[in-house]
């Protein structure tokens, strides 16, 4: 599962997750769509907020840029 799937599983809106992590909801939306990349600290905060591992978030899409093959 990728970031969006984890967020939906945890029944969070973009605004909910963005507020917890400390980023703008528009930025988070762009990350989910693969248009923006996140820093390691933000990735760690996302994983903590979603109660999953960083690796879980990186399974579907590389949040540092591009799709994983």
Buried (B, 14 or more C-beta within 10 A) or exposed (E): BBBBBBBEEEEBEBEBBBBBBEBEBEBBBBBBEBEBBBEEEBBBBBBEBBEBEEEBBBBBBBBEEEEEE
